[in-house]
């Protein structure tokens, strides 16, 4: 998966890139379909799961982190994969439902890292994860294009977007 992500950073998050990699590695069409039934979308989900688990592991030993710390840590943790994430983001434009589902799952992991008494949206707890997912999605886009030293624009966007939904 990481090998594909690195390749996709340069060549695009596409089924053609996946087919090319599989051919080079001697992975048959049947094996590719078994491993990644939805092609590159399966690989996007795997990459996100890996990042989610790494994030959860990191915050197991940190008491009372802010949600901003969770977001910013996620970006820091994935800095080496930024070109692959950018390529995946372009692919995500064509798959909005899959993207929203994947991002909402990440938001649930972020809540687990946050571990504070649950903030609750006025419209109900089910909205919490969606608000975090939408705020995080905005921050990812800013992170991907942030030209500022030390990614100051990303940090300001994280803090501002979380403030708008009542989190810090």
N, C-alpha and C positions, 0 to 999 in steps of 0.2 A: 504494500500500500504506500509506504513512504517513498519507495523507488518510483512508483507511478506519480506521486505528488510532485516530486522533484522534476520529473520529465514534463509533467503537465504545466509546471511553472513556465517552461520555455516554449512548449509546443501547443499548449491549450488543453483544457479539461474536456477531452472529447473521446468518443468511442474509437475514432481513428488512432489516437495516441495509445489507447488501451490495447487495441488490436496489434499495433506495432510492437509494443512492449511484450505482449504475450508471444508473438512470433519469435522475437529475439530470445525469450526465455524458454521456448519450447512448450508453452502452455497451449494445449489443444482448445478448440472451440468449445467442446463439451466441458472441459475442466474450467474454462473461463466462465461459462454460463452457470456452472455449479457454484463457483466461488463468488461470482458477482452477477447475480441474476438480473439486476437492473443496470448492468454496465457501469458507467462512470458514476451514476447516482449511488450505487452500492458503495463505491470507493469513497465518495463524499461523506456518506453516512459513517463509514469506518473511520475516516480521518477525524470527523467530529467526535465520535465515541472515544477515540484515543485521547483527544484534547480534553474531553469532559472528565475522563477518568484521571488523567494527570492533574487536572485542576482540583478535583475532589481530594486526591492524595495529598497535594500540597497544602490544602487548607485544613486537613485533619488535625494538624498540630498548631494551628494559629487560632488563638482565642478571639472571638468577637471581631472579625474583620468587617470593614464597611463593604457595602456592595461596590463602591468605587474601587476599593482594593481588589475585589474579585475580578471586576472587568479589566482593570489595568494589568493585573497579574496575568490574566489570560492572554493579553496582547504581548506582554513581555515573554511569556512562556512560548509563544508561537512565532516569535520574531523571525526565526530561521525559515519558517514555512510561509512567510508573508507572500512571496511570489506565487506559491501554490494556492494560497487562500484567495488571492486576487483572481487567479485563473478559475477557481471553483466559483467565485462570486459571479463571474461573467456567465458561467454555465447555469448558475442559480436563477438568473433572469428568465431563462426559458422554462424553469421548473418551480414556479412560485409556491405551489402547495407542498411539495417535497421540502423546499427550503424552509418554509414556515414551520412545518412539523419538526424538522431537525433543530431549528433554532429554539423552538418552544421546549424541546427536550433539554437543550443546553441551559435554558432559563431555570428549569427544575433543578438541574445540578448546581446552578448558581445559588438558588435558595438553600440548598443543602450546605453549601459552603458558608453562607451568610449566618446561619444558625442563631439568629436573634429572635426574640418574640416576633411572631409574624405580623408584619405590616399587612393591613387588609384593605383592599380597594373598596371604595364605597359601594360599588356595584357587585361585590362578592369576591370570594377568594379565588374563584376560577379565572378572574381577570388578572390576578397578580402575575402569573407566569407570562401571559400575553403582553402585559405592559413592560415587563423586564425584557422579553424577547424583542419587542419593537424598539425599546431604548438601546438594547445591545446591537441590533441590526444597524441602526443609525451610526452607532459608535464604530462598528466594523468598517462601514463605508468611509468614515472620516479617517480611521486608522490606516486604511489602505492607500489613501492619497495624501496623508499628512506630510508636508515638506518641512515642518518646523523642527528646530533643534530639540532633541529630547522628547519629541512628539508632544509638545505642549498643547497643540490644538486638540489632539486626541484626549488628553487629560481634561482640558476645559470642557470638551463635548461630553465626556463621561460624567463629570460632576454636574453640569447643567442639565443633562437629560434625566439623570437620576433625581435631581432636585425637583424637576417638573412632575415626576410621578410620585413624589413624596418619600424618596429614599436618599440615603447619603452613602 
